[in-house]
Amino acid sequence: MNQLYTILIFSLVLIFGCSSDSDDVVATANITIAFSHYWEDVPVSNSDFNSLNYTNDHGELLSIERLRYLISDVEFTKTDGQTILIEGYNLVDVTNQTNLSYTPIEKIEKGTYSNVSFIFGLVNEKNTDGTYNDLNAASWNVPSMLGGGYHYMQLDGKFINSNNDAQGYNYHAIRAADNAGANPTFPQDTFFRVDLGVITIESDVEISIAMHIEEWFKNPNSWDLNVYNQTLMPNSAAQILMYENGQNVFTLEGIN
């Protein structure tokens, strides 16, 4: 009888132990990050390119002919401070309407997060020459004399200059470098983290992020295209101004 009782107790422990283990399964969801683009709250797509449609904060009339940029290292911060880092990157190409959304392979635990963020560009330790074959094929590289690595953004077009002539501009963001040549130096980091704030994930979700293109020319630095238009990659002062203006470019548009 005692042996039968022992077997019964052991069986109950196994049954309830397995039941408890199944309750510990973490519910997860797929995450998609989608990017949209605006100029003063008016949607911008490649169908709007190559026309002098926009006026920047300094008063120059301008067009957009190419816009592509890199985001990387999406990070979810739990309410207890723990973080989940999704390593990888996405080259958003508005010109060709490619990679306007990004779905990481990793799923995310459901729940409320105190912050979701991503890096504009690449952090320095990941921004090394020749590392990424797809970026190499996209001609996204930075010349080695400027420190190598990869672009953060290419925004190109034309503007009407102070002589009332159409002139090209190349607003290219990279890692700021001084002393171009074999041994460039780097005055400060110019990649930056974009914080989107609190997000609750209850099921598969699309996080919509807006780029406000006018902010690249606006805040806190009113951008004078007559001064800063081309050859900006070797100009560390211009790169730092871009970094400062970039802090106001991205906002959370919604959760779908």
C-alpha positions in Angstrom: 0.0 0.0 0.0 2.8 2.4 0.9 4.5 1.6 -2.4 1.3 2.4 -4.3 0.9 5.7 -2.4 4.5 6.6 -3.2 4.0 5.9 -6.9 0.8 8.0 -6.9 2.5 11.0 -5.3 5.4 10.8 -7.8 3.0 10.7 -10.7 1.2 13.8 -9.5 4.5 15.6 -9.1 5.4 14.8 -12.7 1.9 15.8 -14.0 1.8 19.2 -12.2 5.5 19.8 -12.8 5.0 19.4 -16.6 1.9 21.7 -16.4 4.0 24.3 -14.6 6.7 24.1 -17.2 4.2 24.7 -20.0 2.9 27.8 -18.3 6.5 29.2 -18.5 6.4 29.4 -22.3 7.0 33.0 -23.4 4.4 34.5 -25.8 6.2 36.2 -28.7 5.2 38.3 -31.7 6.7 39.2 -35.1 7.8 42.8 -35.5 7.8 44.9 -38.7 9.3 48.4 -38.8 7.9 50.5 -41.6 9.2 53.9 -42.7 7.2 56.8 -44.2 8.5 60.2 -45.3 7.2 63.7 -45.1 8.0 67.3 -45.8 6.0 69.6 -43.5 3.5 66.8 -42.9 3.0 66.2 -46.7 3.8 62.6 -47.7 6.9 62.2 -49.9 7.6 59.3 -52.3 9.7 58.8 -55.3 6.9 60.1 -57.5 7.6 63.6 -56.0 11.3 63.5 -56.9 13.1 65.6 -59.5 10.8 68.6 -59.1 11.5 71.8 -57.1 8.7 71.1 -54.7 10.2 72.1 -51.4 11.4 75.2 -49.6 13.8 74.7 -46.7 13.9 76.8 -43.5 16.6 79.1 -45.0 14.3 79.9 -47.9 16.0 77.9 -50.7 13.7 76.1 -53.2 14.9 72.6 -53.7 14.2 69.1 -55.1 14.9 65.6 -54.0 16.5 63.2 -56.5 17.7 60.5 -54.2 17.1 59.5 -50.6 18.4 56.5 -48.9 19.6 55.9 -45.3 20.7 53.1 -43.0 19.1 52.1 -39.7 20.6 49.4 -37.4 20.5 47.8 -33.9 16.8 48.0 -33.0 16.5 47.7 -29.2 13.5 47.0 -26.9 13.8 48.1 -23.3 11.6 46.3 -20.8 10.0 48.1 -17.9 12.5 46.5 -15.5 15.4 48.0 -17.5 16.4 44.8 -19.3 17.1 45.2 -23.0 16.6 43.1 -26.1 18.9 44.0 -28.9 18.1 43.0 -32.5 21.4 43.3 -34.3 21.3 43.9 -38.1 20.5 46.8 -40.4 18.2 48.0 -43.1 19.1 50.2 -46.1 15.9 52.2 -46.7 15.9 53.3 -50.4 13.1 55.8 -51.1 14.3 56.4 -54.6 13.7 52.8 -55.6 10.9 52.2 -53.1 12.8 49.3 -51.6 13.3 48.2 -47.9 10.6 50.7 -46.8 9.8 48.1 -44.1 12.0 45.8 -42.1 11.0 42.5 -40.4 13.8 41.1 -38.2 14.0 37.3 -38.0 13.9 37.4 -34.2 10.5 37.5 -32.5 9.9 39.8 -29.5 8.3 38.9 -26.2 4.8 40.3 -25.9 4.3 43.0 -23.3 4.9 46.7 -22.6 8.3 48.2 -23.3 9.4 51.5 -21.8 11.3 52.4 -25.0 12.1 51.2 -28.4 15.1 52.6 -30.3 17.3 52.2 -33.3 20.6 53.6 -34.5 20.7 56.0 -37.5 23.8 54.7 -39.3 26.1 52.2 -37.7 27.9 52.3 -34.3 31.7 52.7 -34.8 32.7 49.1 -34.0 30.3 47.8 -36.7 31.2 50.5 -39.2 34.2 48.8 -40.8 35.4 48.6 -44.4 34.2 45.8 -46.6 32.1 44.0 -43.9 28.7 43.9 -45.6 28.5 42.5 -49.1 25.1 44.0 -49.8 26.2 47.5 -48.8 29.3 47.1 -50.9 27.2 46.2 -53.9 25.0 49.2 -53.2 28.1 51.5 -53.4 27.4 52.6 -49.8 31.1 52.7 -48.9 33.0 55.7 -47.5 36.5 56.3 -49.0 39.3 54.9 -46.8 40.9 58.4 -46.7 37.8 59.5 -44.7 38.0 56.6 -42.3 36.2 54.0 -44.4 33.1 52.2 -43.3 29.7 53.2 -44.7 27.4 56.1 -45.3 24.5 56.8 -42.9 22.5 58.7 -45.5 22.5 60.1 -49.1 20.1 62.9 -49.8 20.7 64.5 -53.2 18.9 67.0 -55.4 19.0 70.5 -56.8 18.3 73.9 -55.3 18.0 77.5 -56.6 21.1 79.3 -55.4 21.6 83.0 -54.5 22.4 83.6 -58.2 19.0 82.2 -59.1 20.6 79.2 -60.8 19.8 75.5 -60.3 22.7 73.9 -58.5 23.2 70.4 -57.1 23.5 69.4 -53.5 24.7 66.2 -51.9 23.6 66.0 -48.2 25.6 62.9 -47.3 25.9 61.9 -43.7 28.9 59.7 -42.6 31.2 59.4 -39.6 32.8 62.8 -39.1 36.5 62.8 -39.9 39.4 65.3 -39.9 42.8 65.1 -41.5 41.7 63.1 -44.6 44.4 60.7 -45.6 46.1 57.6 -44.3 45.4 58.5 -40.6 42.1 60.4 -40.3 40.9 61.5 -36.9 37.3 61.5 -35.6 36.2 64.6 -33.6 32.9 63.1 -32.4 30.4 60.3 -33.1 27.8 61.3 -35.7 25.7 58.1 -35.7 22.8 58.6 -33.2 20.1 56.7 -31.4 16.5 57.4 -32.1 14.2 56.8 -29.1 10.5 56.1 -29.9 9.1 55.8 -26.4 6.6 53.4 -24.8 5.2 50.6 -27.0 2.9 47.7 -26.0 3.1 44.6 -28.1 0.1 42.3 -27.8 0.3 40.5 -31.2 2.2 40.7 -34.4 2.8 44.4 -34.9 4.0 47.0 -37.4 5.8 50.0 -35.9 5.4 53.0 -38.2 8.2 55.5 -38.1 8.1 58.9 -39.9 11.1 60.7 -41.3 10.4 64.5 -41.4 12.9 65.4 -44.2 12.6 69.2 -43.7 14.2 68.8 -40.2 17.5 67.9 -41.8 17.6 71.6 -43.0 15.9 73.2 -40.0 16.4 72.4 -36.3 18.5 73.5 -34.5 20.6 74.6 -37.5 18.9 76.6 -40.3 20.8 75.0 -43.3 22.2 77.4 -45.9 22.6 75.4 -49.1 24.6 78.2 -50.6 27.3 77.4 -48.0 26.8 73.7 -47.4 25.9 72.0 -50.7 28.6 69.6 -51.9 31.9 68.1 -50.7 30.3 67.7 -47.2 31.8 64.3 -46.5 35.3 65.6 -45.7 33.8 68.5 -43.8 33.6 67.4 -40.1 31.8 70.7 -39.1 29.0 70.0 -41.6 28.8 66.4 -40.4 28.3 67.6 -36.8 25.6 70.0 -38.0 23.8 67.1 -39.7 24.1 65.1 -36.5 22.5 67.9 -34.5 19.7 68.3 -37.0 19.1 64.6 -37.2 17.9 64.5 -33.5 14.6 65.9 -34.6 14.0 63.9 -37.9 12.3 60.7 -36.8 9.1 60.2 -34.8 6.8 57.3 -33.9 3.9 57.5 -36.3 1.8 54.7 -34.9 1.4 51.0 -34.0 -0.6 48.8 -36.3 
